[in-house]
Amino acid sequence: MKKHLSILIIALFATFAFAENFSEMSTQELISIMGYVDKKNKKKFQNELKSRISTMTPKEKTMYQKNLKKMKK
């Protein structure tokens, strides 16, 4: 089961890391690709992510805080 989940997550990264319309993605999807977005799309990504902070669940906020380190690389 974990192997299937890992494959799914990798597929999501590959699919969404190159997306330019981040508004169509769920908040969880945005959080999961933090640190993997192309530099040319990074500003759009950050703007979309910031616009969602106020509506994040406590679990999403925790995941967001954890993944912030990835964005600073």
PyMOL Python script that loads the backbone (N, CA, C, O; Angstrom):
from pymol import cmd

cmd.read_pdbstr("""\
ATOM      1  N   MET A   1       0.826  -1.197   0.000  1.00  0.00           N
ATOM      2  CA  MET A   1       0.000   0.000   0.000  1.00  0.00           C
ATOM      3  C   MET A   1       0.869   1.260   0.000  1.00  0.00           C
ATOM      4  O   MET A   1       0.588   2.213  -0.727  1.00  0.00           O
ATOM      5  N   LYS A   2       1.923   1.260   0.817  1.00  0.00           N
ATOM      6  CA  LYS A   2       2.793   2.428   0.868  1.00  0.00           C
ATOM      7  C   LYS A   2       3.492   2.651  -0.469  1.00  0.00           C
ATOM      8  O   LYS A   2       3.733   3.788  -0.876  1.00  0.00           O
ATOM      9  N   LYS A   3       3.809   1.560  -1.137  1.00  0.00           N
ATOM     10  CA  LYS A   3       4.470   1.671  -2.435  1.00  0.00           C
ATOM     11  C   LYS A   3       3.552   2.356  -3.445  1.00  0.00           C
ATOM     12  O   LYS A   3       3.993   3.200  -4.225  1.00  0.00           O
ATOM     13  N   HIS A   4       2.285   1.989  -3.423  1.00  0.00           N
ATOM     14  CA  HIS A   4       1.316   2.604  -4.337  1.00  0.00           C
ATOM     15  C   HIS A   4       1.145   4.086  -4.020  1.00  0.00           C
ATOM     16  O   HIS A   4       1.044   4.917  -4.923  1.00  0.00           O
ATOM     17  N   LEU A   5       1.115   4.405  -2.740  1.00  0.00           N
ATOM     18  CA  LEU A   5       0.974   5.797  -2.332  1.00  0.00           C
ATOM     19  C   LEU A   5       2.192   6.600  -2.777  1.00  0.00           C
ATOM     20  O   LEU A   5       2.058   7.727  -3.252  1.00  0.00           O
ATOM     21  N   SER A   6       3.362   6.028  -2.624  1.00  0.00           N
ATOM     22  CA  SER A   6       4.590   6.702  -3.053  1.00  0.00           C
ATOM     23  C   SER A   6       4.579   6.966  -4.550  1.00  0.00           C
ATOM     24  O   SER A   6       4.962   8.046  -5.000  1.00  0.00           O
ATOM     25  N   ILE A   7       4.145   5.992  -5.309  1.00  0.00           N
ATOM     26  CA  ILE A   7       4.073   6.152  -6.761  1.00  0.00           C
ATOM     27  C   ILE A   7       3.079   7.246  -7.124  1.00  0.00           C
ATOM     28  O   ILE A   7       3.336   8.054  -8.017  1.00  0.00           O
ATOM     29  N   LEU A   8       1.953   7.272  -6.435  1.00  0.00           N
ATOM     30  CA  LEU A   8       0.945   8.301  -6.683  1.00  0.00           C
ATOM     31  C   LEU A   8       1.495   9.692  -6.375  1.00  0.00           C
ATOM     32  O   LEU A   8       1.283  10.630  -7.144  1.00  0.00           O
ATOM     33  N   ILE A   9       2.184   9.822  -5.277  1.00  0.00           N
ATOM     34  CA  ILE A   9       2.751  11.119  -4.892  1.00  0.00           C
ATOM     35  C   ILE A   9       3.787  11.576  -5.912  1.00  0.00           C
ATOM     36  O   ILE A   9       3.805  12.743  -6.302  1.00  0.00           O
ATOM     37  N   ILE A  10       4.637  10.671  -6.338  1.00  0.00           N
ATOM     38  CA  ILE A  10       5.644  11.018  -7.346  1.00  0.00           C
ATOM     39  C   ILE A  10       4.973  11.446  -8.645  1.00  0.00           C
ATOM     40  O   ILE A  10       5.407  12.400  -9.290  1.00  0.00           O
ATOM     41  N   ALA A  11       3.925  10.745  -9.021  1.00  0.00           N
ATOM     42  CA  ALA A  11       3.191  11.108 -10.235  1.00  0.00           C
ATOM     43  C   ALA A  11       2.573  12.501 -10.099  1.00  0.00           C
ATOM     44  O   ALA A  11       2.577  13.282 -11.051  1.00  0.00           O
ATOM     45  N   LEU A  12       2.046  12.808  -8.922  1.00  0.00           N
ATOM     46  CA  LEU A  12       1.485  14.140  -8.690  1.00  0.00           C
ATOM     47  C   LEU A  12       2.566  15.204  -8.810  1.00  0.00           C
ATOM     48  O   LEU A  12       2.350  16.246  -9.429  1.00  0.00           O
ATOM     49  N   PHE A  13       3.727  14.944  -8.219  1.00  0.00           N
ATOM     50  CA  PHE A  13       4.835  15.891  -8.326  1.00  0.00           C
ATOM     51  C   PHE A  13       5.179  16.144  -9.783  1.00  0.00           C
ATOM     52  O   PHE A  13       5.321  17.289 -10.212  1.00  0.00           O
ATOM     53  N   ALA A  14       5.310  15.081 -10.527  1.00  0.00           N
ATOM     54  CA  ALA A  14       5.691  15.204 -11.936  1.00  0.00           C
ATOM     55  C   ALA A  14       4.636  15.967 -12.728  1.00  0.00           C
ATOM     56  O   ALA A  14       4.964  16.776 -13.595  1.00  0.00           O
ATOM     57  N   THR A  15       3.386  15.707 -12.429  1.00  0.00           N
ATOM     58  CA  THR A  15       2.295  16.347 -13.156  1.00  0.00           C
ATOM     59  C   THR A  15       2.152  17.816 -12.789  1.00  0.00           C
ATOM     60  O   THR A  15       2.051  18.676 -13.665  1.00  0.00           O
ATOM     61  N   PHE A  16       2.144  18.100 -11.494  1.00  0.00           N
ATOM     62  CA  PHE A  16       1.838  19.451 -11.047  1.00  0.00           C
ATOM     63  C   PHE A  16       3.045  20.365 -10.935  1.00  0.00           C
ATOM     64  O   PHE A  16       2.880  21.584 -10.882  1.00  0.00           O
ATOM     65  N   ALA A  17       4.227  19.827 -10.896  1.00  0.00           N
ATOM     66  CA  ALA A  17       5.413  20.673 -10.791  1.00  0.00           C
ATOM     67  C   ALA A  17       5.569  21.563 -12.016  1.00  0.00           C
ATOM     68  O   ALA A  17       6.215  22.608 -11.948  1.00  0.00           O
ATOM     69  N   PHE A  18       4.982  21.156 -13.129  1.00  0.00           N
ATOM     70  CA  PHE A  18       5.103  21.923 -14.350  1.00  0.00           C
ATOM     71  C   PHE A  18       3.831  22.697 -14.681  1.00  0.00           C
ATOM     72  O   PHE A  18       3.762  23.357 -15.718  1.00  0.00           O
ATOM     73  N   ALA A  19       2.848  22.624 -13.832  1.00  0.00           N
ATOM     74  CA  ALA A  19       1.583  23.321 -14.070  1.00  0.00           C
ATOM     75  C   ALA A  19       1.768  24.818 -13.871  1.00  0.00           C
ATOM     76  O   ALA A  19       2.568  25.249 -13.040  1.00  0.00           O
ATOM     77  N   GLU A  20       1.034  25.594 -14.626  1.00  0.00           N
ATOM     78  CA  GLU A  20       1.119  27.036 -14.484  1.00  0.00           C
ATOM     79  C   GLU A  20      -0.131  27.622 -13.848  1.00  0.00           C
ATOM     80  O   GLU A  20      -0.100  28.743 -13.340  1.00  0.00           O
ATOM     81  N   ASN A  21      -1.230  26.879 -13.870  1.00  0.00           N
ATOM     82  CA  ASN A  21      -2.466  27.357 -13.279  1.00  0.00           C
ATOM     83  C   ASN A  21      -2.662  26.679 -11.927  1.00  0.00           C
ATOM     84  O   ASN A  21      -3.344  25.659 -11.820  1.00  0.00           O
ATOM     85  N   PHE A  22      -2.063  27.253 -10.914  1.00  0.00           N
ATOM     86  CA  PHE A  22      -2.100  26.647  -9.590  1.00  0.00           C
ATOM     87  C   PHE A  22      -3.454  26.810  -8.912  1.00  0.00           C
ATOM     88  O   PHE A  22      -3.733  26.125  -7.927  1.00  0.00           O
ATOM     89  N   SER A  23      -4.293  27.694  -9.413  1.00  0.00           N
ATOM     90  CA  SER A  23      -5.604  27.913  -8.798  1.00  0.00           C
ATOM     91  C   SER A  23      -6.515  26.701  -8.943  1.00  0.00           C
ATOM     92  O   SER A  23      -7.477  26.557  -8.189  1.00  0.00           O
ATOM     93  N   GLU A  24      -6.226  25.836  -9.894  1.00  0.00           N
ATOM     94  CA  GLU A  24      -7.038  24.637 -10.094  1.00  0.00           C
ATOM     95  C   GLU A  24      -6.628  23.487  -9.181  1.00  0.00           C
ATOM     96  O   GLU A  24      -7.310  22.463  -9.121  1.00  0.00           O
ATOM     97  N   MET A  25      -5.528  23.654  -8.478  1.00  0.00           N
ATOM     98  CA  MET A  25      -5.033  22.591  -7.603  1.00  0.00           C
ATOM     99  C   MET A  25      -5.619  22.745  -6.204  1.00  0.00           C
ATOM    100  O   MET A  25      -5.959  23.849  -5.779  1.00  0.00           O
ATOM    101  N   SER A  26      -5.730  21.634  -5.501  1.00  0.00           N
ATOM    102  CA  SER A  26      -6.196  21.689  -4.118  1.00  0.00           C
ATOM    103  C   SER A  26      -5.069  22.226  -3.237  1.00  0.00           C
ATOM    104  O   SER A  26      -3.904  22.230  -3.633  1.00  0.00           O
ATOM    105  N   THR A  27      -5.429  22.672  -2.054  1.00  0.00           N
ATOM    106  CA  THR A  27      -4.431  23.177  -1.115  1.00  0.00           C
ATOM    107  C   THR A  27      -3.438  22.084  -0.750  1.00  0.00           C
ATOM    108  O   THR A  27      -2.240  22.346  -0.642  1.00  0.00           O
ATOM    109  N   GLN A  28      -3.918  20.878  -0.562  1.00  0.00           N
ATOM    110  CA  GLN A  28      -3.023  19.766  -0.233  1.00  0.00           C
ATOM    111  C   GLN A  28      -2.044  19.494  -1.365  1.00  0.00           C
ATOM    112  O   GLN A  28      -0.879  19.185  -1.115  1.00  0.00           O
ATOM    113  N   GLU A  29      -2.497  19.604  -2.592  1.00  0.00           N
ATOM    114  CA  GLU A  29      -1.604  19.408  -3.736  1.00  0.00           C
ATOM    115  C   GLU A  29      -0.536  20.493  -3.779  1.00  0.00           C
ATOM    116  O   GLU A  29       0.635  20.214  -4.038  1.00  0.00           O
ATOM    117  N   LEU A  30      -0.947  21.731  -3.522  1.00  0.00           N
ATOM    118  CA  LEU A  30       0.021  22.827  -3.504  1.00  0.00           C
ATOM    119  C   LEU A  30       1.080  22.601  -2.433  1.00  0.00           C
ATOM    120  O   LEU A  30       2.273  22.779  -2.675  1.00  0.00           O
ATOM    121  N   ILE A  31       0.632  22.210  -1.257  1.00  0.00           N
ATOM    122  CA  ILE A  31       1.565  21.973  -0.160  1.00  0.00           C
ATOM    123  C   ILE A  31       2.533  20.847  -0.510  1.00  0.00           C
ATOM    124  O   ILE A  31       3.721  20.912  -0.193  1.00  0.00           O
ATOM    125  N   SER A  32       2.017  19.828  -1.158  1.00  0.00           N
ATOM    126  CA  SER A  32       2.859  18.665  -1.459  1.00  0.00           C
ATOM    127  C   SER A  32       3.941  18.960  -2.495  1.00  0.00           C
ATOM    128  O   SER A  32       4.952  18.259  -2.533  1.00  0.00           O
ATOM    129  N   ILE A  33       3.756  19.978  -3.336  1.00  0.00           N
ATOM    130  CA  ILE A  33       4.782  20.264  -4.343  1.00  0.00           C
ATOM    131  C   ILE A  33       5.680  21.436  -3.952  1.00  0.00           C
ATOM    132  O   ILE A  33       6.483  21.897  -4.764  1.00  0.00           O
ATOM    133  N   MET A  34       5.553  21.913  -2.737  1.00  0.00           N
ATOM    134  CA  MET A  34       6.424  22.989  -2.277  1.00  0.00           C
ATOM    135  C   MET A  34       7.881  22.548  -2.419  1.00  0.00           C
ATOM    136  O   MET A  34       8.264  21.470  -1.964  1.00  0.00           O
ATOM    137  N   GLY A  35       8.676  23.389  -3.051  1.00  0.00           N
ATOM    138  CA  GLY A  35      10.079  23.079  -3.258  1.00  0.00           C
ATOM    139  C   GLY A  35      10.367  22.381  -4.572  1.00  0.00           C
ATOM    140  O   GLY A  35      11.530  22.182  -4.925  1.00  0.00           O
ATOM    141  N   TYR A  36       9.326  22.004  -5.302  1.00  0.00           N
ATOM    142  CA  TYR A  36       9.502  21.278  -6.559  1.00  0.00           C
ATOM    143  C   TYR A  36       9.005  22.051  -7.773  1.00  0.00           C
ATOM    144  O   TYR A  36       9.009  21.525  -8.886  1.00  0.00           O
ATOM    145  N   VAL A  37       8.582  23.279  -7.573  1.00  0.00           N
ATOM    146  CA  VAL A  37       8.022  24.084  -8.658  1.00  0.00           C
ATOM    147  C   VAL A  37       9.159  24.742  -9.445  1.00  0.00           C
ATOM    148  O   VAL A  37      10.143  25.206  -8.870  1.00  0.00           O
ATOM    149  N   ASP A  38       9.004  24.772 -10.766  1.00  0.00           N
ATOM    150  CA  ASP A  38       9.980  25.425 -11.641  1.00  0.00           C
ATOM    151  C   ASP A  38      10.192  26.870 -11.211  1.00  0.00           C
ATOM    152  O   ASP A  38       9.258  27.529 -10.754  1.00  0.00           O
ATOM    153  N   LYS A  39      11.403  27.356 -11.355  1.00  0.00           N
ATOM    154  CA  LYS A  39      11.705  28.737 -10.965  1.00  0.00           C
ATOM    155  C   LYS A  39      10.849  29.747 -11.722  1.00  0.00           C
ATOM    156  O   LYS A  39      10.461  30.775 -11.167  1.00  0.00           O
ATOM    157  N   LYS A  40      10.556  29.457 -12.985  1.00  0.00           N
ATOM    158  CA  LYS A  40       9.763  30.405 -13.780  1.00  0.00           C
ATOM    159  C   LYS A  40       8.319  30.501 -13.285  1.00  0.00           C
ATOM    160  O   LYS A  40       7.645  31.495 -13.553  1.00  0.00           O
ATOM    161  N   ASN A  41       7.839  29.492 -12.573  1.00  0.00           N
ATOM    162  CA  ASN A  41       6.468  29.481 -12.049  1.00  0.00           C
ATOM    163  C   ASN A  41       6.406  29.756 -10.549  1.00  0.00           C
ATOM    164  O   ASN A  41       5.324  29.786  -9.964  1.00  0.00           O
ATOM    165  N   LYS A  42       7.545  29.953  -9.943  1.00  0.00           N
ATOM    166  CA  LYS A  42       7.609  30.044  -8.482  1.00  0.00           C
ATOM    167  C   LYS A  42       6.782  31.206  -7.920  1.00  0.00           C
ATOM    168  O   LYS A  42       6.104  31.045  -6.905  1.00  0.00           O
ATOM    169  N   LYS A  43       6.830  32.363  -8.562  1.00  0.00           N
ATOM    170  CA  LYS A  43       6.101  33.533  -8.057  1.00  0.00           C
ATOM    171  C   LYS A  43       4.589  33.286  -8.074  1.00  0.00           C
ATOM    172  O   LYS A  43       3.896  33.595  -7.104  1.00  0.00           O
ATOM    173  N   LYS A  44       4.082  32.729  -9.174  1.00  0.00           N
ATOM    174  CA  LYS A  44       2.648  32.409  -9.264  1.00  0.00           C
ATOM    175  C   LYS A  44       2.264  31.399  -8.189  1.00  0.00           C
ATOM    176  O   LYS A  44       1.220  31.513  -7.546  1.00  0.00           O
ATOM    177  N   PHE A  45       3.129  30.415  -8.012  1.00  0.00           N
ATOM    178  CA  PHE A  45       2.880  29.376  -7.015  1.00  0.00           C
ATOM    179  C   PHE A  45       2.815  29.974  -5.613  1.00  0.00           C
ATOM    180  O   PHE A  45       1.893  29.688  -4.849  1.00  0.00           O
ATOM    181  N   GLN A  46       3.800  30.803  -5.283  1.00  0.00           N
ATOM    182  CA  GLN A  46       3.833  31.411  -3.954  1.00  0.00           C
ATOM    183  C   GLN A  46       2.620  32.298  -3.712  1.00  0.00           C
ATOM    184  O   GLN A  46       2.065  32.298  -2.613  1.00  0.00           O
ATOM    185  N   ASN A  47       2.207  33.043  -4.708  1.00  0.00           N
ATOM    186  CA  ASN A  47       1.023  33.900  -4.566  1.00  0.00           C
ATOM    187  C   ASN A  47      -0.232  33.074  -4.301  1.00  0.00           C
ATOM    188  O   ASN A  47      -1.039  33.419  -3.438  1.00  0.00           O
ATOM    189  N   GLU A  48      -0.389  31.984  -5.045  1.00  0.00           N
ATOM    190  CA  GLU A  48      -1.560  31.125  -4.852  1.00  0.00           C
ATOM    191  C   GLU A  48      -1.531  30.483  -3.471  1.00  0.00           C
ATOM    192  O   GLU A  48      -2.555  30.411  -2.791  1.00  0.00           O
ATOM    193  N   LEU A  49      -0.375  30.024  -3.069  1.00  0.00           N
ATOM    194  CA  LEU A  49      -0.242  29.379  -1.764  1.00  0.00           C
ATOM    195  C   LEU A  49      -0.539  30.364  -0.636  1.00  0.00           C
ATOM    196  O   LEU A  49      -1.234  30.018   0.319  1.00  0.00           O
ATOM    197  N   LYS A  50      -0.023  31.582  -0.737  1.00  0.00           N
ATOM    198  CA  LYS A  50      -0.269  32.602   0.288  1.00  0.00           C
ATOM    199  C   LYS A  50      -1.749  32.957   0.376  1.00  0.00           C
ATOM    200  O   LYS A  50      -2.258  33.243   1.459  1.00  0.00           O
ATOM    201  N   SER A  51      -2.435  32.937  -0.756  1.00  0.00           N
ATOM    202  CA  SER A  51      -3.861  33.281  -0.749  1.00  0.00           C
ATOM    203  C   SER A  51      -4.700  32.230  -0.025  1.00  0.00           C
ATOM    204  O   SER A  51      -5.842  32.494   0.351  1.00  0.00           O
ATOM    205  N   ARG A  52      -4.140  31.054   0.166  1.00  0.00           N
ATOM    206  CA  ARG A  52      -4.890  29.963   0.798  1.00  0.00           C
ATOM    207  C   ARG A  52      -4.578  29.772   2.275  1.00  0.00           C
ATOM    208  O   ARG A  52      -5.257  28.998   2.949  1.00  0.00           O
ATOM    209  N   ILE A  53      -3.586  30.447   2.782  1.00  0.00           N
ATOM    210  CA  ILE A  53      -3.175  30.239   4.170  1.00  0.00           C
ATOM    211  C   ILE A  53      -4.333  30.463   5.137  1.00  0.00           C
ATOM    212  O   ILE A  53      -4.498  29.696   6.086  1.00  0.00           O
ATOM    213  N   SER A  54      -5.121  31.480   4.917  1.00  0.00           N
ATOM    214  CA  SER A  54      -6.208  31.809   5.847  1.00  0.00           C
ATOM    215  C   SER A  54      -7.310  30.752   5.885  1.00  0.00           C
ATOM    216  O   SER A  54      -8.068  30.689   6.852  1.00  0.00           O
ATOM    217  N   THR A  55      -7.407  29.929   4.856  1.00  0.00           N
ATOM    218  CA  THR A  55      -8.463  28.909   4.821  1.00  0.00           C
ATOM    219  C   THR A  55      -7.942  27.496   5.080  1.00  0.00           C
ATOM    220  O   THR A  55      -8.692  26.524   4.981  1.00  0.00           O
ATOM    221  N   MET A  56      -6.665  27.388   5.409  1.00  0.00           N
ATOM    222  CA  MET A  56      -6.086  26.059   5.653  1.00  0.00           C
ATOM    223  C   MET A  56      -6.597  25.460   6.951  1.00  0.00           C
ATOM    224  O   MET A  56      -6.841  26.165   7.930  1.00  0.00           O
ATOM    225  N   THR A  57      -6.755  24.143   6.936  1.00  0.00           N
ATOM    226  CA  THR A  57      -7.097  23.416   8.158  1.00  0.00           C
ATOM    227  C   THR A  57      -5.844  23.354   9.033  1.00  0.00           C
ATOM    228  O   THR A  57      -4.739  23.591   8.544  1.00  0.00           O
ATOM    229  N   PRO A  58      -6.003  23.038  10.320  1.00  0.00           N
ATOM    230  CA  PRO A  58      -4.814  22.902  11.176  1.00  0.00           C
ATOM    231  C   PRO A  58      -3.804  21.883  10.630  1.00  0.00           C
ATOM    232  O   PRO A  58      -2.594  22.089  10.726  1.00  0.00           O
ATOM    233  N   LYS A  59      -4.303  20.803  10.066  1.00  0.00           N
ATOM    234  CA  LYS A  59      -3.408  19.783   9.497  1.00  0.00           C
ATOM    235  C   LYS A  59      -2.645  20.351   8.298  1.00  0.00           C
ATOM    236  O   LYS A  59      -1.444  20.119   8.155  1.00  0.00           O
ATOM    237  N   GLU A  60      -3.344  21.092   7.442  1.00  0.00           N
ATOM    238  CA  GLU A  60      -2.696  21.697   6.281  1.00  0.00           C
ATOM    239  C   GLU A  60      -1.665  22.739   6.708  1.00  0.00           C
ATOM    240  O   GLU A  60      -0.593  22.835   6.109  1.00  0.00           O
ATOM    241  N   LYS A  61      -1.986  23.517   7.741  1.00  0.00           N
ATOM    242  CA  LYS A  61      -1.036  24.522   8.228  1.00  0.00           C
ATOM    243  C   LYS A  61       0.232  23.866   8.758  1.00  0.00           C
ATOM    244  O   LYS A  61       1.334  24.375   8.553  1.00  0.00           O
ATOM    245  N   THR A  62       0.074  22.737   9.439  1.00  0.00           N
ATOM    246  CA  THR A  62       1.233  22.001   9.944  1.00  0.00           C
ATOM    247  C   THR A  62       2.091  21.505   8.789  1.00  0.00           C
ATOM    248  O   THR A  62       3.315  21.634   8.819  1.00  0.00           O
ATOM    249  N   MET A  63       1.452  20.942   7.777  1.00  0.00           N
ATOM    250  CA  MET A  63       2.182  20.456   6.601  1.00  0.00           C
ATOM    251  C   MET A  63       2.860  21.624   5.874  1.00  0.00           C
ATOM    252  O   MET A  63       3.989  21.496   5.400  1.00  0.00           O
ATOM    253  N   TYR A  64       2.172  22.745   5.792  1.00  0.00           N
ATOM    254  CA  TYR A  64       2.713  23.941   5.149  1.00  0.00           C
ATOM    255  C   TYR A  64       3.977  24.409   5.871  1.00  0.00           C
ATOM    256  O   TYR A  64       5.004  24.664   5.242  1.00  0.00           O
ATOM    257  N   GLN A  65       3.891  24.517   7.194  1.00  0.00           N
ATOM    258  CA  GLN A  65       5.048  24.953   7.981  1.00  0.00           C
ATOM    259  C   GLN A  65       6.228  24.006   7.795  1.00  0.00           C
ATOM    260  O   GLN A  65       7.374  24.441   7.678  1.00  0.00           O
ATOM    261  N   LYS A  66       5.939  22.722   7.770  1.00  0.00           N
ATOM    262  CA  LYS A  66       6.988  21.710   7.600  1.00  0.00           C
ATOM    263  C   LYS A  66       7.662  21.839   6.230  1.00  0.00           C
ATOM    264  O   LYS A  66       8.877  21.678   6.119  1.00  0.00           O
ATOM    265  N   ASN A  67       6.884  22.124   5.200  1.00  0.00           N
ATOM    266  CA  ASN A  67       7.411  22.194   3.835  1.00  0.00           C
ATOM    267  C   ASN A  67       8.012  23.551   3.470  1.00  0.00           C
ATOM    268  O   ASN A  67       8.611  23.689   2.404  1.00  0.00           O
ATOM    269  N   LEU A  68       7.863  24.548   4.335  1.00  0.00           N
ATOM    270  CA  LEU A  68       8.450  25.858   4.051  1.00  0.00           C
ATOM    271  C   LEU A  68       9.959  25.764   3.863  1.00  0.00           C
ATOM    272  O   LEU A  68      10.537  26.515   3.077  1.00  0.00           O
ATOM    273  N   LYS A  69      10.592  24.852   4.575  1.00  0.00           N
ATOM    274  CA  LYS A  69      12.043  24.672   4.469  1.00  0.00           C
ATOM    275  C   LYS A  69      12.440  24.309   3.041  1.00  0.00           C
ATOM    276  O   LYS A  69      13.489  24.735   2.560  1.00  0.00           O
ATOM    277  N   LYS A  70      11.614  23.532   2.372  1.00  0.00           N
ATOM    278  CA  LYS A  70      11.910  23.107   1.001  1.00  0.00           C
ATOM    279  C   LYS A  70      11.913  24.291   0.037  1.00  0.00           C
ATOM    280  O   LYS A  70      12.674  24.303  -0.930  1.00  0.00           O
ATOM    281  N   MET A  71      11.077  25.274   0.295  1.00  0.00           N
ATOM    282  CA  MET A  71      10.971  26.421  -0.607  1.00  0.00           C
ATOM    283  C   MET A  71      12.163  27.353  -0.480  1.00  0.00           C
ATOM    284  O   MET A  71      12.467  28.100  -1.410  1.00  0.00           O
ATOM    285  N   LYS A  72      12.831  27.319   0.642  1.00  0.00           N
ATOM    286  CA  LYS A  72      13.947  28.233   0.870  1.00  0.00           C
ATOM    287  C   LYS A  72      15.238  27.746   0.235  1.00  0.00           C
ATOM    288  O   LYS A  72      16.243  28.457   0.242  1.00  0.00           O
ATOM    289  N   LYS A  73      15.217  26.551  -0.309  1.00  0.00           N
ATOM    290  CA  LYS A  73      16.423  26.003  -0.953  1.00  0.00           C
ATOM    291  C   LYS A  73      16.654  26.639  -2.291  1.00  0.00           C
ATOM    292  O   LYS A  73      17.620  26.303  -2.976  1.00  0.00           O
TER     293      LYS A  73
END
""", "prot")
cmd.dss("prot")
cmd.show_as("cartoon", "prot")
cmd.util.cbc("prot")
cmd.orient("prot")
